[in-house]
Amino acid sequence: MREGAIAAVPSVSVPVIWSFMGYSFPAGSMIVGLLACLMIRLFITLDTPGPKRWLLDMIITGIAMLVTAVWIAEQQVDLFAALGTGGALGAIGTGIITFFKRRGQNAIDALDAALPGKSVVPADMTATLRELDK
């Protein structure tokens, strides 16, 4: 009778825990989060019209994936939260690129205006070049 009672207890699954540089985290959550981040970044990169800036996109994707990995390891999130975290941080990468492109262009324009003796590019040509860049 005792053996039958033990066999009736359902088995309990234990998540796989990985460790990296002294930090332990659930392996499934890490994989889901990083893949979600990578897929969102690829989708956004390939869907963006205009010339592709692969180096910039790879850097932003790497940063987004690192932040995702740190968040998952630090917060010990479950699978669904890891999916949301990876997707959200991958999408935020687009905002980061847009922010720095605008700030960078404004800095270049200010530098061009401050340099003495430099020929000034007409405003209509600058606007056309910016439209082509998008």
C-alpha positions as CSV (number, residue, x, y, z in Angstrom):
1,M,0.0,0.0,0.0
2,R,2.8,2.4,0.8
3,E,4.4,2.0,-2.7
4,G,1.1,2.8,-4.4
5,A,0.8,6.0,-2.3
6,I,4.3,7.2,-3.4
7,A,3.5,6.4,-7.1
8,A,0.4,8.5,-6.9
9,V,2.3,11.7,-6.1
10,P,2.8,13.7,-9.2
11,S,6.4,14.5,-10.2
12,V,7.6,18.0,-9.7
13,S,9.5,19.7,-12.4
14,V,12.5,21.8,-11.4
15,P,13.7,24.6,-13.7
16,V,17.2,24.3,-15.0
17,I,19.4,26.9,-13.4
18,W,22.5,28.2,-15.1
19,S,25.3,30.2,-13.6
20,F,27.5,32.8,-15.3
21,M,30.1,34.8,-13.5
22,G,28.6,33.9,-10.1
23,Y,25.0,34.8,-11.0
24,S,22.4,32.1,-11.2
25,F,19.3,32.4,-13.4
26,P,16.7,30.2,-15.0
27,A,17.9,28.9,-18.3
28,G,14.5,28.9,-20.0
29,S,13.7,32.5,-19.1
30,M,17.1,33.6,-20.3
31,I,16.8,31.9,-23.7
32,V,13.2,33.2,-24.2
33,G,14.2,36.7,-23.3
34,L,17.3,36.9,-25.5
35,L,15.5,35.3,-28.4
36,A,12.6,37.7,-28.1
37,C,14.9,40.7,-28.0
38,L,16.9,39.5,-31.0
39,M,13.8,38.7,-33.1
40,I,12.3,42.1,-32.4
41,R,15.5,43.9,-33.2
42,L,15.8,41.9,-36.5
43,F,12.2,42.6,-37.4
44,I,12.6,46.3,-36.8
45,T,16.0,46.5,-38.6
46,L,14.8,44.6,-41.7
47,D,11.4,46.5,-41.8
48,T,13.0,50.0,-41.7
49,P,13.0,51.7,-45.0
50,G,16.2,53.4,-46.4
51,P,19.8,52.5,-46.1
52,K,20.7,49.9,-43.4
53,R,23.3,50.8,-40.8
54,W,24.3,47.3,-39.8
55,L,27.0,48.3,-37.4
56,L,24.8,50.7,-35.5
57,D,22.0,48.1,-35.4
58,M,24.3,45.4,-34.1
59,I,25.6,47.7,-31.4
60,I,22.1,48.6,-30.3
61,T,21.0,45.0,-30.5
62,G,23.9,43.9,-28.3
63,I,23.2,46.6,-25.7
64,A,19.5,45.6,-25.7
65,M,20.4,41.9,-25.3
66,L,22.8,42.7,-22.5
67,V,20.3,44.7,-20.6
68,T,17.7,41.9,-21.1
69,A,20.2,39.3,-19.8
70,V,21.0,41.4,-16.7
71,W,17.4,42.1,-16.0
72,I,16.5,38.4,-16.2
73,A,19.4,37.3,-14.0
74,E,18.8,40.1,-11.5
75,Q,15.0,39.7,-11.2
76,Q,14.7,35.9,-11.7
77,V,11.7,36.4,-14.0
78,D,9.5,33.6,-15.3
79,L,9.1,32.7,-18.9
80,F,6.2,35.1,-19.8
81,A,7.9,38.1,-18.1
82,A,11.2,37.2,-19.9
83,L,9.3,37.3,-23.2
84,G,7.9,40.7,-22.4
85,T,11.2,42.0,-21.2
86,G,13.1,40.9,-24.2
87,G,10.5,42.2,-26.6
88,A,10.2,45.6,-24.9
89,L,13.9,46.1,-24.7
90,G,14.4,45.1,-28.3
91,A,11.7,47.7,-29.3
92,I,13.2,50.4,-27.1
93,G,16.4,50.0,-29.2
94,T,14.6,51.8,-32.1
95,G,14.0,54.7,-29.8
96,I,17.7,54.8,-28.8
97,I,18.8,54.9,-32.5
98,T,16.3,57.6,-33.4
99,F,17.3,59.7,-30.4
100,F,21.0,59.6,-31.2
101,K,20.4,60.1,-34.9
102,R,18.5,63.3,-34.2
103,R,21.0,64.5,-31.5
104,G,23.9,63.6,-33.7
105,Q,22.5,65.5,-36.7
106,N,21.7,68.5,-34.5
107,A,25.3,68.5,-33.2
108,I,26.7,68.2,-36.8
109,D,24.5,71.2,-37.8
110,A,25.7,73.3,-34.9
111,L,29.3,72.4,-35.6
112,D,28.9,73.3,-39.3
113,A,27.4,76.7,-38.3
114,A,30.2,77.4,-35.8
115,L,33.1,76.7,-38.2
116,P,34.3,80.0,-39.8
117,G,35.0,80.1,-43.5
118,K,33.2,76.9,-44.2
119,S,30.8,76.9,-47.1
120,V,27.2,76.6,-45.9
121,V,25.0,73.9,-47.4
122,P,21.7,75.4,-48.5
123,A,18.8,74.5,-46.3
124,D,16.8,72.9,-49.1
125,M,19.7,70.6,-49.9
126,T,20.1,69.6,-46.2
127,A,16.4,68.8,-46.0
128,T,16.6,66.7,-49.1
129,L,19.6,64.8,-47.8
130,R,17.7,64.2,-44.5
131,E,14.7,62.8,-46.3
132,L,16.9,60.5,-48.3
133,D,18.5,59.3,-45.1
134,K,15.1,58.2,-43.7
